[in-house]
Amino acid sequence: MAKAKNVAREKAQPKKGRGKQAPRGARALPNADAPTGLRPLRLLLMLGFLVMVAAGLGYSARWLWQQAPAVELSRVDALENVRVKAPFRAVTEREVEDILLPHLRNGFFSLDIGELRAALMANPWIVNAAVSRRWPNGVEVVVEEAEPLAIWGGDQLLIASGELLPRPDNLQDLRLPELAGDAELVERIMVQYQALAGLLTTKDMEVRRLSFDDLAGWQLELVSGIRLQLGHDELLERVGRFLSLTRGVLAPHLQKIVGVDTRYNNAVAVQWKTKDKIEN
């Protein structure tokens, strides 16, 4: 029995020449020479830096929010901070407010942003609208209005998309070129106007009025007061011929001209002012 115990002890002892192995489940002790205090310090510094950056961004966003040009709505009880950014040219502040109020009275969390945006877009003069919540009890609304291109028939405005919209009361004094003709030809008339506007760019030669009818064709009035009969086709060529004459033989006499008929192939007919009109 003693010999068996001795054999068992010998087997349990590690053999000489092999490295010592850590028992299973044990972890190696950290190196005493490693700088153990630097790692937590780095983490603290990094965390502090991130907090400073977040605070700076928050302050910047708040500053921009406060500096942005906007209108505060005064008839909203459920929300304390409702800001509307808009040009307020074709659409008035009161009109936008009347659209918003039924939706904003539901409160911050019950507000349906998609439904509110759809209500704004139902106004024909609003071409784009953005609605966003501003924590904790605010809403920001950004409205983009259609850009009027010309006056149509006195009571309508032509916008860049080619639509005719009712002329708002606050745009009655708007100074824009006038276009006239059959409403079914609005797109064709707009295209011709844009082509002529790109050609007539010098002082007093800009378009004041452009009209079209089946009998007389195209008629153009310039800012200087000169009226041009252009016929039914070759508008740019005929206007170009007129411009060449204004830089040549007609240059000294432009103040005396009432109208020019350009419907001839190789010439123009000039209508002169009477003597009384010239003196005035």
VOKOLKE-764342 format. One record per residue: residue number from 1; residue in three letters; x, y, z of N, C-alpha, C in turn. Coordinates in steps of 0.05 Angstrom, whole numbers, plus 5000, padded with zeros to 4 digits. Layout:
# residues N
ATOM, NUM, ALA, X, Y, Z, X, Y, Z, X, Y, Z
...
***
This chain:
# residues 280
ATOM, 1, MET, 5016, 4976, 5000, 5000, 5000, 5000, 5017, 5025, 5000
ATOM, 2, ALA, 5039, 5025, 5014, 5057, 5048, 5015, 5069, 5053, 4988
ATOM, 3, LYS, 5076, 5031, 4974, 5088, 5035, 4948, 5067, 5047, 4929
ATOM, 4, ALA, 5042, 5038, 4931, 5021, 5049, 4913, 5017, 5078, 4917
ATOM, 5, LYS, 5017, 5087, 4942, 5014, 5116, 4949, 5037, 5132, 4937
ATOM, 6, ASN, 5061, 5121, 4939, 5084, 5135, 4928, 5082, 5138, 4898
ATOM, 7, VAL, 5073, 5118, 4885, 5070, 5119, 4855, 5049, 5140, 4848
ATOM, 8, ALA, 5027, 5140, 4863, 5006, 5160, 4858, 5016, 5188, 4861
ATOM, 9, ARG, 5033, 5192, 4881, 5044, 5219, 4886, 5063, 5227, 4864
ATOM, 10, GLU, 5079, 5208, 4854, 5097, 5214, 4833, 5082, 5221, 4807
ATOM, 11, LYS, 5061, 5209, 4801, 5045, 5215, 4777, 5032, 5242, 4780
ATOM, 12, ALA, 5025, 5250, 4803, 5012, 5276, 4806, 5031, 5299, 4804
ATOM, 13, GLN, 5057, 5294, 4810, 5077, 5315, 4808, 5083, 5320, 4778
ATOM, 14, PRO, 5086, 5346, 4770, 5094, 5353, 4742, 5121, 5343, 4736
ATOM, 15, LYS, 5125, 5336, 4711, 5151, 5326, 4702, 5170, 5350, 4699
ATOM, 16, LYS, 5195, 5344, 4705, 5216, 5365, 4703, 5220, 5372, 4674
ATOM, 17, GLY, 5226, 5398, 4669, 5232, 5407, 4641, 5208, 5419, 4628
ATOM, 18, ARG, 5183, 5415, 4638, 5159, 5428, 4626, 5152, 5453, 4641
ATOM, 19, GLY, 5141, 5473, 4626, 5133, 5498, 4639, 5109, 5494, 4657
ATOM, 20, LYS, 5107, 5511, 4677, 5085, 5509, 4695, 5059, 5518, 4682
ATOM, 21, GLN, 5037, 5505, 4684, 5012, 5512, 4672, 4992, 5521, 4693
ATOM, 22, ALA, 4976, 5541, 4686, 4957, 5551, 4705, 4934, 5532, 4708
ATOM, 23, PRO, 4923, 5529, 4731, 4900, 5511, 4735, 4877, 5520, 4717
ATOM, 24, ARG, 4860, 5501, 4710, 4837, 5507, 4693, 4819, 5527, 4707
ATOM, 25, GLY, 4809, 5547, 4691, 4790, 5566, 4702, 4805, 5590, 4715
ATOM, 26, ALA, 4831, 5589, 4718, 4845, 5611, 4730, 4853, 5631, 4709
ATOM, 27, ARG, 4856, 5656, 4716, 4864, 5678, 4698, 4892, 5687, 4705
ATOM, 28, ALA, 4906, 5696, 4683, 4933, 5705, 4688, 4932, 5732, 4702
ATOM, 29, LEU, 4950, 5735, 4721, 4952, 5760, 4736, 4963, 5782, 4718
ATOM, 30, PRO, 4954, 5807, 4721, 4965, 5829, 4705, 4994, 5833, 4710
ATOM, 31, ASN, 5008, 5843, 4690, 5036, 5849, 4693, 5040, 5872, 4712
ATOM, 32, ALA, 5057, 5869, 4730, 5061, 5890, 4751, 5073, 5915, 4739
ATOM, 33, ASP, 5088, 5912, 4716, 5101, 5935, 4704, 5083, 5950, 4685
ATOM, 34, ALA, 5058, 5940, 4678, 5040, 5954, 4659, 5026, 5978, 4673
ATOM, 35, PRO, 5022, 6001, 4659, 5009, 6024, 4670, 4979, 6020, 4672
ATOM, 36, THR, 4970, 6008, 4693, 4941, 6001, 4695, 4923, 6025, 4698
ATOM, 37, GLY, 4933, 6048, 4708, 4916, 6071, 4713, 4910, 6088, 4688
ATOM, 38, LEU, 4924, 6084, 4666, 4920, 6100, 4642, 4895, 6094, 4627
ATOM, 39, ARG, 4887, 6069, 4626, 4864, 6061, 4610, 4838, 6074, 4621
ATOM, 40, PRO, 4831, 6073, 4646, 4808, 6087, 4656, 4809, 6117, 4652
ATOM, 41, LEU, 4833, 6129, 4654, 4836, 6158, 4650, 4830, 6165, 4621
ATOM, 42, ARG, 4839, 6149, 4602, 4833, 6154, 4574, 4803, 6153, 4569
ATOM, 43, LEU, 4790, 6133, 4581, 4761, 6131, 4578, 4746, 6155, 4589
ATOM, 44, LEU, 4755, 6165, 4612, 4743, 6188, 4624, 4747, 6213, 4606
ATOM, 45, LEU, 4771, 6216, 4595, 4776, 6239, 4578, 4759, 6238, 4553
ATOM, 46, MET, 4757, 6214, 4541, 4741, 6211, 4517, 4712, 6217, 4522
ATOM, 47, LEU, 4702, 6207, 4545, 4674, 6212, 4552, 4669, 6241, 4556
ATOM, 48, GLY, 4687, 6255, 4570, 4685, 6284, 4574, 4685, 6299, 4547
ATOM, 49, PHE, 4702, 6291, 4529, 4703, 6304, 4503, 4676, 6301, 4488
ATOM, 50, LEU, 4665, 6276, 4488, 4639, 6272, 4475, 4617, 6288, 4487
ATOM, 51, VAL, 4617, 6291, 4513, 4597, 6308, 4527, 4599, 6337, 4518
ATOM, 52, MET, 4624, 6347, 4516, 4628, 6375, 4507, 4619, 6379, 4479
ATOM, 53, VAL, 4624, 6359, 4461, 4616, 6362, 4433, 4585, 6362, 4431
ATOM, 54, ALA, 4572, 6344, 4446, 4543, 6343, 4445, 4531, 6369, 4456
ATOM, 55, ALA, 4543, 6380, 4477, 4533, 6405, 4488, 4536, 6428, 4468
ATOM, 56, GLY, 4560, 6428, 4454, 4564, 6449, 4434, 4545, 6447, 4411
ATOM, 57, LEU, 4539, 6422, 4401, 4520, 6419, 4380, 4492, 6427, 4388
ATOM, 58, GLY, 4485, 6420, 4413, 4459, 6428, 4422, 4456, 6458, 4424
ATOM, 59, TYR, 4477, 6471, 4434, 4476, 6501, 4436, 4474, 6514, 4408
ATOM, 60, SER, 4490, 6503, 4389, 4489, 6514, 4362, 4462, 6511, 4350
ATOM, 61, ALA, 4450, 6487, 4353, 4423, 6482, 4342, 4403, 6501, 4354
ATOM, 62, ARG, 4405, 6505, 4380, 4387, 6523, 4393, 4390, 6552, 4384
ATOM, 63, TRP, 4416, 6560, 4380, 4421, 6587, 4370, 4410, 6591, 4342
ATOM, 64, LEU, 4414, 6571, 4324, 4403, 6574, 4297, 4372, 6575, 4298
ATOM, 65, TRP, 4360, 6558, 4316, 4331, 6558, 4318, 4321, 6586, 4326
ATOM, 66, GLN, 4335, 6599, 4345, 4327, 6625, 4355, 4331, 6647, 4334
ATOM, 67, GLN, 4352, 6644, 4317, 4358, 6665, 4298, 4342, 6662, 4272
ATOM, 68, ALA, 4330, 6639, 4266, 4316, 6635, 4241, 4292, 6654, 4239
ATOM, 69, PRO, 4288, 6666, 4216, 4265, 6684, 4212, 4239, 6667, 4211
ATOM, 70, ALA, 4221, 6673, 4229, 4197, 6657, 4231, 4175, 6674, 4245
ATOM, 71, VAL, 4151, 6664, 4243, 4128, 6677, 4255, 4117, 6659, 4277
ATOM, 72, GLU, 4113, 6671, 4300, 4101, 6655, 4322, 4071, 6658, 4321
ATOM, 73, LEU, 4057, 6635, 4320, 4028, 6635, 4321, 4018, 6640, 4349
ATOM, 74, SER, 3997, 6656, 4351, 3988, 6665, 4377, 3961, 6652, 4386
ATOM, 75, ARG, 3949, 6637, 4367, 3922, 6626, 4374, 3924, 6596, 4380
ATOM, 76, VAL, 3947, 6586, 4387, 3949, 6557, 4393, 3953, 6554, 4423
ATOM, 77, ASP, 3935, 6539, 4435, 3935, 6535, 4464, 3950, 6509, 4472
ATOM, 78, ALA, 3948, 6488, 4456, 3959, 6463, 4463, 3990, 6463, 4460
ATOM, 79, LEU, 4001, 6479, 4442, 4029, 6480, 4438, 4040, 6508, 4443
ATOM, 80, GLU, 4062, 6510, 4457, 4072, 6536, 4466, 4089, 6549, 4445
ATOM, 81, ASN, 4102, 6533, 4428, 4121, 6543, 4409, 4115, 6533, 4380
ATOM, 82, VAL, 4101, 6549, 4364, 4095, 6542, 4337, 4107, 6563, 4319
ATOM, 83, ARG, 4126, 6555, 4303, 4141, 6574, 4286, 4135, 6567, 4256
ATOM, 84, VAL, 4129, 6587, 4241, 4123, 6584, 4212, 4142, 6600, 4196
ATOM, 85, LYS, 4157, 6587, 4178, 4176, 6601, 4160, 4163, 6601, 4133
ATOM, 86, ALA, 4159, 6624, 4121, 4147, 6626, 4095, 4152, 6654, 4084
ATOM, 87, PRO, 4151, 6657, 4057, 4155, 6684, 4045, 4132, 6702, 4051
ATOM, 88, PHE, 4107, 6691, 4054, 4083, 6706, 4059, 4079, 6728, 4037
ATOM, 89, ARG, 4081, 6719, 4012, 4076, 6737, 3990, 4048, 6731, 3978
ATOM, 90, ALA, 4045, 6707, 3967, 4019, 6699, 3956, 4001, 6688, 3978
ATOM, 91, VAL, 4012, 6675, 3998, 3997, 6664, 4020, 4002, 6682, 4045
ATOM, 92, THR, 3981, 6690, 4058, 3984, 6707, 4081, 3989, 6691, 4107
ATOM, 93, GLU, 3998, 6704, 4127, 4003, 6691, 4153, 3977, 6681, 4164
ATOM, 94, ARG, 3955, 6696, 4161, 3929, 6687, 4172, 3919, 6662, 4157
ATOM, 95, GLU, 3923, 6660, 4131, 3915, 6636, 4117, 3929, 6611, 4126
ATOM, 96, VAL, 3955, 6614, 4130, 3971, 6591, 4140, 3962, 6583, 4168
ATOM, 97, GLU, 3957, 6603, 4185, 3948, 6598, 4212, 3921, 6584, 4213
ATOM, 98, ASP, 3903, 6592, 4195, 3877, 6579, 4194, 3879, 6550, 4186
ATOM, 99, ILE, 3899, 6544, 4169, 3903, 6516, 4161, 3914, 6499, 4184
ATOM, 100, LEU, 3932, 6511, 4199, 3946, 6496, 4220, 3929, 6491, 4245
ATOM, 101, LEU, 3913, 6511, 4253, 3900, 6510, 4279, 3884, 6484, 4285
ATOM, 102, PRO, 3867, 6475, 4266, 3852, 6450, 4272, 3870, 6426, 4279
ATOM, 103, HIS, 3894, 6426, 4268, 3912, 6403, 4272, 3929, 6407, 4297
ATOM, 104, LEU, 3937, 6431, 4302, 3955, 6436, 4325, 3941, 6435, 4352
ATOM, 105, ARG, 3915, 6438, 4352, 3900, 6437, 4377, 3900, 6409, 4389
ATOM, 106, ASN, 3908, 6389, 4373, 3909, 6361, 4383, 3932, 6357, 4402
ATOM, 107, GLY, 3951, 6375, 4403, 3974, 6372, 4421, 3998, 6360, 4407
ATOM, 108, PHE, 4020, 6359, 4422, 4046, 6351, 4411, 4046, 6322, 4401
ATOM, 109, PHE, 4038, 6304, 4418, 4040, 6275, 4411, 4018, 6266, 4392
ATOM, 110, SER, 3995, 6279, 4392, 3972, 6271, 4375, 3974, 6284, 4347
ATOM, 111, LEU, 3993, 6301, 4343, 3995, 6315, 4317, 4002, 6295, 4295
ATOM, 112, ASP, 3986, 6296, 4274, 3991, 6279, 4250, 4006, 6297, 4230
ATOM, 113, ILE, 4032, 6293, 4228, 4048, 6310, 4210, 4040, 6307, 4181
ATOM, 114, GLY, 4035, 6282, 4172, 4028, 6277, 4144, 4002, 6291, 4137
ATOM, 115, GLU, 3983, 6289, 4156, 3957, 6302, 4151, 3959, 6332, 4150
ATOM, 116, LEU, 3976, 6343, 4168, 3980, 6372, 4168, 3993, 6382, 4143
ATOM, 117, ARG, 4013, 6367, 4134, 4027, 6375, 4109, 4008, 6373, 4085
ATOM, 118, ALA, 3991, 6353, 4084, 3971, 6351, 4062, 3952, 6374, 4062
ATOM, 119, ALA, 3944, 6384, 4086, 3926, 6407, 4088, 3940, 6432, 4077
ATOM, 120, LEU, 3966, 6435, 4083, 3980, 6458, 4072, 3983, 6456, 4042
ATOM, 121, MET, 3989, 6432, 4032, 3993, 6429, 4003, 3967, 6432, 3987
ATOM, 122, ALA, 3944, 6431, 4001, 3918, 6435, 3987, 3916, 6464, 3977
ATOM, 123, ASN, 3931, 6483, 3989, 3931, 6510, 3979, 3946, 6511, 3953
ATOM, 124, PRO, 3934, 6521, 3931, 3947, 6520, 3905, 3973, 6536, 3903
ATOM, 125, TRP, 3976, 6556, 3921, 4000, 6572, 3920, 4023, 6560, 3936
ATOM, 126, ILE, 4018, 6538, 3951, 4039, 6525, 3966, 4049, 6501, 3950
ATOM, 127, VAL, 4074, 6502, 3942, 4085, 6481, 3926, 4101, 6461, 3942
ATOM, 128, ASN, 4108, 6468, 3967, 4122, 6449, 3984, 4119, 6458, 4013
ATOM, 129, ALA, 4118, 6438, 4031, 4114, 6444, 4059, 4128, 6422, 4076
ATOM, 130, ALA, 4141, 6430, 4097, 4154, 6412, 4115, 4145, 6418, 4144
ATOM, 131, VAL, 4138, 6397, 4159, 4129, 6399, 4186, 4145, 6381, 4204
ATOM, 132, SER, 4155, 6392, 4226, 4171, 6376, 4245, 4166, 6384, 4274
ATOM, 133, ARG, 4166, 6364, 4291, 4163, 6370, 4320, 4189, 6381, 4331
ATOM, 134, ARG, 4185, 6399, 4351, 4208, 6410, 4366, 4203, 6405, 4396
ATOM, 135, TRP, 4218, 6386, 4407, 4214, 6378, 4435, 4219, 6402, 4453
ATOM, 136, PRO, 4202, 6406, 4474, 4182, 6386, 4483, 4154, 6394, 4475
ATOM, 137, ASN, 4149, 6418, 4466, 4121, 6426, 4460, 4120, 6446, 4437
ATOM, 138, GLY, 4136, 6441, 4417, 4137, 6459, 4394, 4134, 6446, 4367
ATOM, 139, VAL, 4128, 6461, 4347, 4126, 6452, 4320, 4137, 6473, 4301
ATOM, 140, GLU, 4152, 6464, 4282, 4163, 6482, 4261, 4151, 6475, 4234
ATOM, 141, VAL, 4142, 6496, 4220, 4130, 6492, 4194, 4145, 6510, 4174
ATOM, 142, VAL, 4154, 6498, 4152, 4168, 6512, 4131, 4151, 6510, 4106
ATOM, 143, VAL, 4144, 6533, 4094, 4126, 6534, 4071, 4141, 6547, 4048
ATOM, 144, GLU, 4139, 6534, 4024, 4150, 6545, 4000, 4128, 6552, 3980
ATOM, 145, GLU, 4128, 6577, 3971, 4107, 6586, 3953, 4115, 6584, 3924
ATOM, 146, ALA, 4094, 6582, 3906, 4099, 6582, 3878, 4110, 6609, 3869
ATOM, 147, GLU, 4127, 6609, 3849, 4139, 6633, 3838, 4123, 6643, 3814
ATOM, 148, PRO, 4110, 6667, 3816, 4095, 6677, 3793, 4114, 6685, 3771
ATOM, 149, LEU, 4106, 6678, 3746, 4122, 6684, 3723, 4111, 6707, 3707
ATOM, 150, ALA, 4085, 6709, 3705, 4073, 6731, 3690, 4044, 6735, 3698
ATOM, 151, ILE, 4032, 6758, 3691, 4004, 6763, 3696, 3988, 6753, 3672
ATOM, 152, TRP, 3966, 6740, 3678, 3949, 6729, 3656, 3921, 6740, 3659
ATOM, 153, GLY, 3913, 6757, 3640, 3886, 6767, 3639, 3878, 6785, 3662
ATOM, 154, GLY, 3897, 6794, 3678, 3891, 6813, 3699, 3884, 6800, 3726
ATOM, 155, ASP, 3869, 6778, 3726, 3860, 6766, 3751, 3873, 6739, 3757
ATOM, 156, GLN, 3893, 6731, 3741, 3907, 6706, 3745, 3937, 6711, 3742
ATOM, 157, LEU, 3952, 6693, 3754, 3981, 6693, 3752, 3991, 6667, 3741
ATOM, 158, LEU, 4010, 6668, 3723, 4021, 6644, 3712, 4047, 6637, 3728
ATOM, 159, ILE, 4048, 6613, 3738, 4071, 6605, 3754, 4090, 6588, 3736
ATOM, 160, ALA, 4114, 6582, 3747, 4134, 6570, 3731, 4126, 6542, 3721
ATOM, 161, SER, 4108, 6528, 3735, 4100, 6501, 3726, 4080, 6502, 3703
ATOM, 162, GLY, 4071, 6526, 3695, 4052, 6529, 3674, 4023, 6530, 3683
ATOM, 163, GLU, 4018, 6530, 3708, 3991, 6532, 3719, 3982, 6561, 3721
ATOM, 164, LEU, 3956, 6565, 3718, 3944, 6592, 3723, 3931, 6591, 3750
ATOM, 165, LEU, 3939, 6610, 3768, 3928, 6611, 3795, 3914, 6638, 3799
ATOM, 166, PRO, 3893, 6638, 3816, 3880, 6664, 3823, 3900, 6684, 3834
ATOM, 167, ARG, 3897, 6709, 3826, 3916, 6729, 3835, 3909, 6738, 3864
ATOM, 168, PRO, 3926, 6734, 3883, 3920, 6742, 3911, 3918, 6772, 3913
ATOM, 169, ASP, 3904, 6781, 3934, 3900, 6810, 3938, 3926, 6824, 3943
ATOM, 170, ASN, 3944, 6811, 3958, 3969, 6824, 3964, 3990, 6824, 3941
ATOM, 171, LEU, 3982, 6813, 3918, 3999, 6813, 3894, 3987, 6830, 3872
ATOM, 172, GLN, 3968, 6847, 3879, 3955, 6864, 3858, 3974, 6884, 3846
ATOM, 173, ASP, 3994, 6893, 3862, 4013, 6913, 3852, 4039, 6900, 3842
ATOM, 174, LEU, 4038, 6874, 3838, 4062, 6860, 3828, 4068, 6868, 3799
ATOM, 175, ARG, 4092, 6875, 3794, 4101, 6883, 3767, 4113, 6860, 3753
ATOM, 176, LEU, 4098, 6849, 3733, 4107, 6826, 3718, 4098, 6830, 3689
ATOM, 177, PRO, 4110, 6817, 3670, 4100, 6817, 3642, 4072, 6806, 3641
ATOM, 178, GLU, 4056, 6816, 3622, 4029, 6807, 3618, 4028, 6788, 3594
ATOM, 179, LEU, 4014, 6766, 3597, 4009, 6747, 3576, 3979, 6745, 3572
ATOM, 180, ALA, 3971, 6741, 3547, 3942, 6739, 3541, 3938, 6720, 3518
ATOM, 181, GLY, 3915, 6707, 3518, 3908, 6689, 3497, 3888, 6668, 3507
ATOM, 182, ASP, 3883, 6648, 3490, 3865, 6626, 3498, 3879, 6610, 3520
ATOM, 183, ALA, 3864, 6604, 3542, 3875, 6590, 3564, 3885, 6562, 3556
ATOM, 184, GLU, 3874, 6550, 3535, 3883, 6524, 3526, 3911, 6526, 3514
ATOM, 185, LEU, 3920, 6550, 3507, 3946, 6553, 3494, 3966, 6565, 3514
ATOM, 186, VAL, 3960, 6563, 3540, 3978, 6575, 3560, 4006, 6565, 3559
ATOM, 187, GLU, 4009, 6539, 3555, 4036, 6527, 3554, 4052, 6538, 3530
ATOM, 188, ARG, 4039, 6539, 3507, 4052, 6549, 3483, 4059, 6578, 3486
ATOM, 189, ILE, 4042, 6594, 3497, 4047, 6623, 3501, 4070, 6626, 3521
ATOM, 190, MET, 4071, 6610, 3542, 4092, 6612, 3562, 4119, 6605, 3549
ATOM, 191, VAL, 4120, 6585, 3532, 4145, 6577, 3519, 4155, 6600, 3501
ATOM, 192, GLN, 4137, 6612, 3486, 4145, 6634, 3468, 4154, 6658, 3485
ATOM, 193, TYR, 4141, 6663, 3507, 4149, 6685, 3524, 4178, 6681, 3534
ATOM, 194, GLN, 4183, 6657, 3544, 4210, 6651, 3555, 4231, 6654, 3533
ATOM, 195, ALA, 4225, 6645, 3509, 4244, 6648, 3487, 4249, 6678, 3481
ATOM, 196, LEU, 4228, 6694, 3480, 4231, 6722, 3474, 4245, 6737, 3497
ATOM, 197, ALA, 4239, 6729, 3521, 4251, 6742, 3544, 4281, 6737, 3545
ATOM, 198, GLY, 4290, 6714, 3535, 4319, 6709, 3533, 4332, 6724, 3511
ATOM, 199, LEU, 4317, 6733, 3492, 4328, 6749, 3469, 4327, 6779, 3475
ATOM, 200, LEU, 4306, 6788, 3488, 4302, 6816, 3494, 4312, 6823, 3522
ATOM, 201, THR, 4337, 6829, 3525, 4348, 6833, 3551, 4360, 6861, 3555
ATOM, 202, THR, 4362, 6878, 3534, 4373, 6904, 3537, 4352, 6924, 3549
ATOM, 203, LYS, 4362, 6947, 3558, 4345, 6966, 3571, 4322, 6975, 3552
ATOM, 204, ASP, 4298, 6977, 3563, 4273, 6985, 3549, 4265, 6965, 3527
ATOM, 205, MET, 4279, 6943, 3524, 4271, 6923, 3504, 4260, 6898, 3516
ATOM, 206, GLU, 4255, 6898, 3542, 4243, 6875, 3555, 4214, 6872, 3548
ATOM, 207, VAL, 4203, 6848, 3552, 4175, 6843, 3546, 4157, 6856, 3567
ATOM, 208, ARG, 4138, 6872, 3557, 4117, 6882, 3575, 4092, 6866, 3572
ATOM, 209, ARG, 4085, 6859, 3547, 4060, 6844, 3542, 4063, 6827, 3517
ATOM, 210, LEU, 4055, 6802, 3518, 4055, 6784, 3496, 4027, 6771, 3494
ATOM, 211, SER, 4015, 6772, 3470, 3989, 6761, 3466, 3988, 6746, 3440
ATOM, 212, PHE, 3968, 6728, 3438, 3964, 6713, 3414, 3935, 6708, 3409
ATOM, 213, ASP, 3926, 6712, 3383, 3900, 6704, 3375, 3902, 6693, 3346
ATOM, 214, ASP, 3882, 6678, 3338, 3883, 6664, 3312, 3884, 6683, 3288
ATOM, 215, LEU, 3872, 6707, 3291, 3871, 6725, 3268, 3896, 6742, 3265
ATOM, 216, ALA, 3904, 6755, 3287, 3927, 6774, 3285, 3953, 6760, 3290
ATOM, 217, GLY, 3952, 6736, 3303, 3977, 6723, 3309, 3990, 6734, 3335
ATOM, 218, TRP, 4016, 6735, 3336, 4030, 6744, 3359, 4034, 6774, 3359
ATOM, 219, GLN, 4029, 6786, 3382, 4033, 6815, 3385, 4050, 6819, 3410
ATOM, 220, LEU, 4070, 6835, 3407, 4089, 6840, 3429, 4092, 6869, 3435
ATOM, 221, GLU, 4090, 6876, 3461, 4095, 6904, 3469, 4119, 6904, 3487
ATOM, 222, LEU, 4138, 6923, 3482, 4162, 6925, 3497, 4159, 6945, 3520
ATOM, 223, VAL, 4177, 6945, 3539, 4177, 6964, 3561, 4179, 6992, 3551
ATOM, 224, SER, 4192, 6997, 3529, 4194, 7024, 3517, 4168, 7034, 3506
ATOM, 225, GLY, 4148, 7016, 3502, 4122, 7024, 3491, 4119, 7016, 3462
ATOM, 226, ILE, 4140, 7007, 3449, 4139, 6999, 3421, 4124, 6973, 3418
ATOM, 227, ARG, 4104, 6972, 3400, 4089, 6948, 3395, 4097, 6934, 3369
ATOM, 228, LEU, 4101, 6908, 3370, 4110, 6893, 3347, 4088, 6874, 3338
ATOM, 229, GLN, 4083, 6874, 3311, 4065, 6854, 3299, 4084, 6832, 3288
ATOM, 230, LEU, 4080, 6807, 3299, 4099, 6786, 3293, 4087, 6764, 3275
ATOM, 231, GLY, 4061, 6764, 3271, 4049, 6743, 3254, 4046, 6717, 3269
ATOM, 232, HIS, 4046, 6695, 3254, 4041, 6669, 3266, 4065, 6651, 3270
ATOM, 233, ASP, 4087, 6657, 3256, 4110, 6640, 3258, 4136, 6656, 3255
ATOM, 234, GLU, 4158, 6643, 3259, 4185, 6656, 3256, 4188, 6680, 3275
ATOM, 235, LEU, 4178, 6677, 3299, 4179, 6699, 3318, 4207, 6708, 3324
ATOM, 236, LEU, 4225, 6690, 3331, 4252, 6697, 3339, 4267, 6710, 3316
ATOM, 237, GLU, 4263, 6701, 3292, 4276, 6713, 3269, 4267, 6741, 3264
ATOM, 238, ARG, 4241, 6746, 3267, 4230, 6773, 3262, 4238, 6792, 3284
ATOM, 239, VAL, 4238, 6783, 3309, 4247, 6800, 3331, 4277, 6806, 3328
ATOM, 240, GLY, 4292, 6786, 3319, 4321, 6790, 3314, 4325, 6811, 3292
ATOM, 241, ARG, 4309, 6811, 3271, 4311, 6831, 3250, 4305, 6859, 3261
ATOM, 242, PHE, 4285, 6861, 3278, 4278, 6886, 3290, 4301, 6897, 3308
ATOM, 243, LEU, 4313, 6879, 3323, 4336, 6887, 3341, 4359, 6897, 3324
ATOM, 244, SER, 4364, 6884, 3302, 4386, 6893, 3284, 4381, 6921, 3274
ATOM, 245, LEU, 4356, 6927, 3267, 4349, 6954, 3258, 4352, 6975, 3280
ATOM, 246, THR, 4345, 6967, 3305, 4348, 6986, 3327, 4377, 6993, 3334
ATOM, 247, ARG, 4395, 6976, 3325, 4423, 6981, 3329, 4435, 6995, 3304
ATOM, 248, GLY, 4418, 6998, 3283, 4428, 7011, 3259, 4412, 7036, 3252
ATOM, 249, VAL, 4396, 7034, 3230, 4382, 7057, 3220, 4361, 7068, 3239
ATOM, 250, LEU, 4349, 7051, 3255, 4328, 7061, 3274, 4339, 7071, 3300
ATOM, 251, ALA, 4364, 7067, 3305, 4376, 7075, 3331, 4370, 7104, 3339
ATOM, 252, PRO, 4373, 7124, 3321, 4368, 7151, 3330, 4338, 7158, 3332
ATOM, 253, HIS, 4320, 7141, 3324, 4292, 7148, 3322, 4274, 7131, 3340
ATOM, 254, LEU, 4285, 7116, 3359, 4269, 7098, 3375, 4248, 7112, 3391
ATOM, 255, GLN, 4253, 7137, 3400, 4234, 7152, 3416, 4210, 7160, 3400
ATOM, 256, LYS, 4211, 7159, 3374, 4190, 7168, 3356, 4172, 7145, 3346
ATOM, 257, ILE, 4179, 7121, 3352, 4166, 7098, 3341, 4143, 7089, 3359
ATOM, 258, VAL, 4119, 7084, 3347, 4096, 7073, 3361, 4096, 7042, 3357
ATOM, 259, GLY, 4099, 7033, 3333, 4097, 7004, 3328, 4113, 6997, 3303
ATOM, 260, VAL, 4118, 6971, 3301, 4133, 6960, 3278, 4120, 6934, 3270
ATOM, 261, ASP, 4114, 6932, 3244, 4102, 6908, 3232, 4125, 6892, 3220
ATOM, 262, THR, 4130, 6869, 3231, 4153, 6852, 3221, 4144, 6829, 3204
ATOM, 263, ARG, 4119, 6829, 3195, 4108, 6806, 3181, 4117, 6805, 3151
ATOM, 264, TYR, 4133, 6823, 3143, 4144, 6823, 3116, 4169, 6805, 3115
ATOM, 265, ASN, 4175, 6794, 3092, 4198, 6776, 3089, 4225, 6790, 3093
ATOM, 266, ASN, 4229, 6813, 3079, 4255, 6826, 3079, 4253, 6855, 3088
ATOM, 267, ALA, 4232, 6863, 3102, 4229, 6891, 3109, 4211, 6893, 3134
ATOM, 268, VAL, 4208, 6917, 3144, 4190, 6923, 3166, 4175, 6949, 3159
ATOM, 269, ALA, 4151, 6951, 3170, 4135, 6976, 3167, 4135, 6990, 3195
ATOM, 270, VAL, 4143, 7015, 3195, 4146, 7030, 3220, 4123, 7050, 3223
ATOM, 271, GLN, 4110, 7050, 3246, 4089, 7070, 3252, 4101, 7090, 3271
ATOM, 272, TRP, 4100, 7116, 3262, 4112, 7137, 3277, 4092, 7152, 3295
ATOM, 273, LYS, 4102, 7163, 3316, 4085, 7179, 3333, 4078, 7206, 3319
ATOM, 274, THR, 4055, 7217, 3327, 4048, 7243, 3317, 4066, 7264, 3329
ATOM, 275, LYS, 4066, 7288, 3317, 4084, 7309, 3327, 4078, 7317, 3356
ATOM, 276, ASP, 4052, 7317, 3363, 4044, 7325, 3390, 4054, 7305, 3410
ATOM, 277, LYS, 4053, 7279, 3404, 4063, 7259, 3422, 4093, 7260, 3425
ATOM, 278, ILE, 4107, 7266, 3404, 4136, 7269, 3405, 4144, 7292, 3423
ATOM, 279, GLU, 4130, 7314, 3421, 4137, 7337, 3438, 4131, 7332, 3467
ATOM, 280, ASN, 4109, 7317, 3473, 4103, 7310, 3500, 4122, 7290, 3512
***
